[in-house]
Amino acid sequence: MCSLLTDILCCLIIIIIIIIIIIIIIIETADKWYTHMPKPVCEEGDVTVLLNQAVHTDREVTANRPDMIIKNKKEKTCTLIDVTIPADRNVVQKEVEKKINTRVYV
């Protein structure tokens, strides 16, 4: 059981590192980070990064704007990333909201 959790954690860390590398390569930043306004759509080869774009679904979804969508045309995959940094008192509430929102996309 512990080995399985360790393997899953390692895979998640690798995925996060790959996503960060994609963001660094594709999204250009300004010298002054606080004045930077990223492009809503960045495309590099087979990978497209969409920032704060609506997801079209076959049913009505109130929370349909994830922070980032990474589309890989070659592998035909789409990764939705929604970041939340809640205060300590909101952690459980935010986890429940994320589970509800994610269930709609699946």
C-alpha positions, 0 to 999 in steps of 0.5 A, spaced: 500 500 500 505 504 501 509 503 495 503 504 491 502 511 494 509 513 493 509 511 486 502 515 485 506 521 489 512 520 484 508 520 478 504 527 480 510 530 482 513 529 475 507 531 472 507 538 476 514 539 473 512 537 466 507 542 467 511 548 470 516 546 464 511 547 459 509 554 462 516 556 462 517 555 455 510 557 452 508 563 456 513 569 455 513 573 462 515 581 462 521 583 466 516 586 472 512 580 474 506 584 477 505 588 470 505 581 466 498 580 463 499 573 460 496 571 453 489 567 454 491 562 448 499 560 447 500 554 442 507 551 441 507 545 436 502 540 439 501 543 445 496 549 447 495 552 453 489 556 455 488 560 461 481 562 464 477 559 458 470 556 459 469 549 458 463 547 453 459 541 456 453 538 454 450 540 460 450 546 464 456 547 469 456 553 473 464 553 475 466 552 467 472 556 467 479 552 470 485 556 471 489 552 466 487 547 460 493 544 457 491 540 450 496 535 447 493 534 440 498 529 439 496 524 445 489 527 444 489 529 452 486 535 455 489 536 462 484 541 467 488 545 472 484 549 477 488 552 483 485 554 490 489 557 496 484 557 501 485 559 508 485 554 513 478 554 515 476 553 508 480 547 506 474 542 507 469 546 504 474 548 498 476 540 497 468 538 497 467 544 491 473 541 487 470 534 487 463 536 485 466 541 480 471 535 477 465 530 477 462 534 472 467 534 467 468 526 468 
